[in-house]
Amino acid sequence: MAIFLDEDSKIIVQGMTGAEGTKHTRRMLKSGANVVGGVTPGKGGQSADFSDVKDGLTLPVFNSVGEAMSETGADVTVVFVPPKFAKSAVIEAVDAGIPLAVVITEGIPVHDTASFWAHACATGNRTRVVGPNCPGVISPGKSNAGIIPADITEAGSIGLVSKSGTLTYQLMYELRDIGFSSAVGIGGDPVIGTTHIDALAAFEADPQTEVIVMIGEIGGDAEERAAAYIKEHVRKPVVGYVAGFTAPEGKTMGHAGAIVSGSSGTAQAKKEALEAAGVRVGKTPSETAELARQLVDEAG
C-alpha cells in the first residue's frame, strides 16, 4: 500500500517545458513514475523529448489541466510554475477536479496560497493540495511526484511526514535499510494544504505502515495540534523531531513559517506536547532515526 499516490498514478507536470519542470520530469521518469504529459499554456500540441530516459520517449504538452486529464487520464499534477503564476495554476488544477496537486514552487505569496487553498475547500476538497514549497510525495518502488530523490531508499514499513525537504532526505537515507511506505513533504510555509494530521490519518489507515516518523519545526502550532490528534486517534508508534532548538527569537529561519514570537512556537513547547501524547522525540535527526529503528524492531 501507499498513501496519496501509487503505481497506478498518472502524473502531469504543470510547467514541464520550463528548466525546472524539464529537469525534474526527467528525474521522475528515471525513478519509474508514470508521467503522461505536461501543461504549458500556449504550447498545446507540442511534445517534449525525453529520449535520454527511454529511447523514443516523448510526452505531449497541453494548454490546460482539463485537456491533459481528458487526453491522458491523469490524476496527479506536479506544479513547477514560477511563483507569480502559481495561484492561477493551482486554481486551474482544482477547477479541473484533479485528485492530487503537488505544489513544489517556493516563494508563493501567502495571500495567494490562502486563496487557492480556500478555493480547494470551497469546491468540496475534490483536490488534495500538498505544499507549496515542498519536495513532494514518494511511494518508493511505486511512484514519485516531486523532487525527492528516488534512489536513497527502498519500499518498507515506515511512513514519513515532514515540513523540511532536507530532513526528509536525511531520515530516508538513514533508515534506507528498513524502507518507507510513503514519504510526504508538506512544506514549511505559514499556509499549506495537506497537514501533519492529514498524513498521520492516512498512515494510521495504511496497512503497510508500521511506524510513523513526523518532522516538524519551530513556528505556528501545527505540531501541537498534531500531538493532540495523535493522542486521540493514532495507535501506531510515532517518532518525532522538531528542528530549531537553537533558533534566535523573532528571526525567520529558512522556511517562511519557521519563526518564533515570544513563547509561541518554540521547539521545546512542541517537543513537550508530542511527548505528552506518547511520541518519542529525538534531539537530532540521527537520534530520531535510531528511535524509529527501535520501534520497527519492537513492532516486528
N, C-alpha and C positions, 0 to 999 in steps of 0.2 A: 504493500500500500504506500501511498504518498499523500501529502496534503497540497491542495490548490492546483497542482499540475502533475501529469504522469506521462507514460509513454504514448498515450493516445492524444495528447495535447497538440493542437495545430497552432503554430505561432506566426504572427505577423510582426513586422518591425516598423513603427512609425518613425520616419527619418532614416530609413535604411540606406538611402543614397548619399547621405552625408558621411563625413570622415569617421565619426564615432560609430554611427549606425552600421556602416560597412564593416569596420574592424570587428565589432562585437557580434554582428551577424555571422561573420566568418568563424569566430570562436564558438558561438553556439552550435553552428553546423558541425564543426570538428568534434564537439562533445557528444554528438548524436541527437541533438534536439531536432524536432521536426519543424523547421522554419519553412513556411509555404509561400511567403511573399512579403512585400513591403508597401508602405504608403508614403508617397510624396506628392502633395497636390501640384498639379500641372505636369507631372511626369507619367501619368497613367498611360498604359500601353507600352511603356518601355520595359526593359528587363535588366537585371543586374547579374554580372558574370561572377560565379563562384567556382569556376572550373579548377582552381587550385585546390579546392577542398575535395571535389569529386569531379572526375573527368566529364565535361559536357554539362555541368550543372549551371543552370541559370534560374533566377527567381523573378516572377512577374512583379511589376510595380503598378500600384493602383492609385487613383486620385483620392479615394476615401476609404475609411474603415468599413463602412457598409458595403461598398463594392467588393473589397477584399474578402469580407466574410461570405458574401454571396457566391463568389467565384471559387473560394478555396475551402470553405467550411471552417475557417479559423475560429478558435475560441479563446485565444490569448493574444494580447498585444503588448509589446515592449516599447516604451516611449523614449526615444533618443533625440527629441527635438529641442532646440535652444529654449532657454527659459521664457523669453517673451512670447513664444508660440505654444508653450506647454499647456496653458489653460484651455485654449481652443482645441488642442489635440486630444486632451483627456475628455472634454465635454463631447467631442465628436465620437469618441470610443464609447462613452456612456450612452449617448443617444442611439448608437448602432446596436446597443444591447450585448456587447461582447462580455462574456462572463468574468474575465480577469484582465486587468490593466496594470502592468508593472511599470512604474514611472521612475526611470533611472535619473533623469535630469536633475542637476544640482543648481541651486541659486534661484529657484522659482519664488517670486514674492509670496509671502504668507497669505496676503489677501487673495491671490489667485488660487492658491491651494485650497483655502477655505471655501472659495467659490465653487471649484469643481467637485470638492468633497460634498458640499451641501447639495449640489446638483445630483450627484450619485444617490444621496439619501432621498431626495425628493422624487426620484424616479423609481423608488422601491428597492434600492440596493441590488438591482439586477447585475451590476458590475462590481466585483471586488477590486478596490484600488489598493495596490501595495506601493508605498512610497509617499512622496517623492524623495529624492536624494538618498536612494537606497541601492544596494548591489543586486537586488532581485531575489528570485526563488530558484532553488535547485532541488531536484529529487535524483540523487546520484544513480547513474545507470539507466535513468528513465527520461528525464528532460531537464532543460536548463534555460530559464528565461531571465536574462540579465548579464551581469559581468562577473559572477562568482566563478573562480577557476574550477574546471571540472575534473582536473587530474590530481587534486590533493587528497581525495578521499574516495571511499567506496560506499556502496549501499550497506546499511546496517540498522541498528536499533535506537539510535539517538535522534531526538528531534531538537532542532536549534532555532531559537528566535532571538534576534539581535538588533539593537539600534545602530551598531557600528559595523561597517563593512570590513575593516582590517581585523577586528577581533573575531568576526565571523570566520575569516580565512584562518586565523591562528588556531581557534578551537577546532575547526575541521581538520587541520593538519595534525594537531597534537593527538586527536582521537581517531586518526585515519585507520588504525588497525581494527577499531570497532565499527566505524562507519555510521552513516546517517540515513534516516528515513527521508527527511527533508530538512532543508535549512532555509529560513525566511529572514531576509534583511528588511526590516520595516522602516529604516531611515531614522534620522535624528532631528528632523525639523520640528518646529513647535506644533504644526498641524500635519498629521499623517492620516492615511486611510486605515489600513489594517493595523491593529494594535497588538501589543503583547497578549492581551486577553483573547483576541480572536485566534491567534496562533496556539495559545495554550488549550483552548477549547477543541481545536482541530486535532492537536496531538493527543489529547486525552481520549478522543474518539477513534484514533488511528491504531489498529491492532498491531502494526509493525513497530510502533514507537514504545519503548520500554522505559526510557529515561529522557527527561526534558532538560535542556540547558537554556537558561534565559539570561541574556546580556543586556544590562541597562546602563545608564549613565546619569550624571547629575542634571538637574533641571526638571521642572514640572513635577507631576505626581503620578506619572504612568506606572512606575514600579510599585508604589504604594497601592494603587488600585489593582494591579496585577496580584500583589500579595493577598489582598482581600479576596480576590477571585479564587486563587489557589487554595486558600483556607476552606472555602465553601464548596468548591466544585472539582478540584483536581486530586485524584487519588494516586496518580503515578509520581514517583520520586522526581523532585526538581532540584537542580543545582543553579545557583545564581552568581553573577559577577556584576559589580557596579563600578564603572570607570569614573575616575575623577576625584579620588580621595584627597589629592594634593592641589586641586584647582583653587586659585585665589577667588575670594568672594567678589561678585559683581562683574566678573570678566567672562565673556563668551569664549568657550573652549571648543574650537573645531566646528561642531555642529551648531546650527543656529539655535537649537533648543537647549543646548548644554550651558546654562547659565544659572548661577546660584544667587539668590537675593535674600540676605539675612539668613534665617534658619530654614528657609523653604528650599526643598530640592537637593539637600546635601546627600552625599554618598552614604554618610553614617546613618541618616534617617531612613534611607532606602534599605540599607543592609539590615537594620533593626526590624523594619516592617517585614521583610522577607523571612528573616529568621523566626520571627513570631508566628509566621504561617507554616513553619516546618521546613523551609528551604535551607539547604546547606549553601553558604555563601563563601566563595573563595576570596582571598586577599589579592591574588594575582591571577592572570589568565592561566598560567601553568598549574597553580594550585586548584583552580576551578576544574581544569581538565582531569586532574588526579581524583578530585571528589567525584566527578562523573564516572570515571573508570571504576571506582569503588562501588558506586551504586549499580552499575551494569553487572559487576561481579555478584553483588547481593541479589539482584533481580534474576540472574541466571541460575 
